[in-house]
């Protein structure tokens, strides 16, 4: 253990500390602005943006404290193991930005300033580009289909779905004890998005279908 404590080759000067924090702050501010530009969810949180900036700065501090000292690194792992993060992440992209800020803080903390700046600029441009292009062009528009069926044989409905849908996935079946009918819920992607009216019309033509609900982006068709 004494040998491990003696391994401390990284001892930043005051100017290096100031530069590390400055680079980390600048890069994390850029990350937070990119997050604000690309966020499409309903619950934008200012506290999350502040957390990204603080996370990057704190990570830089931690890396400067650890330096090349293995004993400090093991001690930090033990100290952080008692922390439990129970806040639910609302969107998968939020995890990306958390790791983005963390990685930039690490790069700035160990003195890799060029990597921190270049990584911030390049990844930010990629994130902005991906948010601007229409990613839906790679797949059909997805709908939620609900229909009540009085017959156990649903092959007729499936035949229509094969004709109109590129993909469909059964997500729920609910039985009605009073009428003996069943309510089926599907996620469907139409082969041609403009044919949803014809799709609904075909389903309504099946005698065993009692009612149909088709939803797109929380709108009822």
Order of alpha helices (4+ residues) and beta strands (2+ residues): alpha-alpha-alpha-alpha-alpha-alpha-beta-alpha-beta-beta-alpha-beta-beta
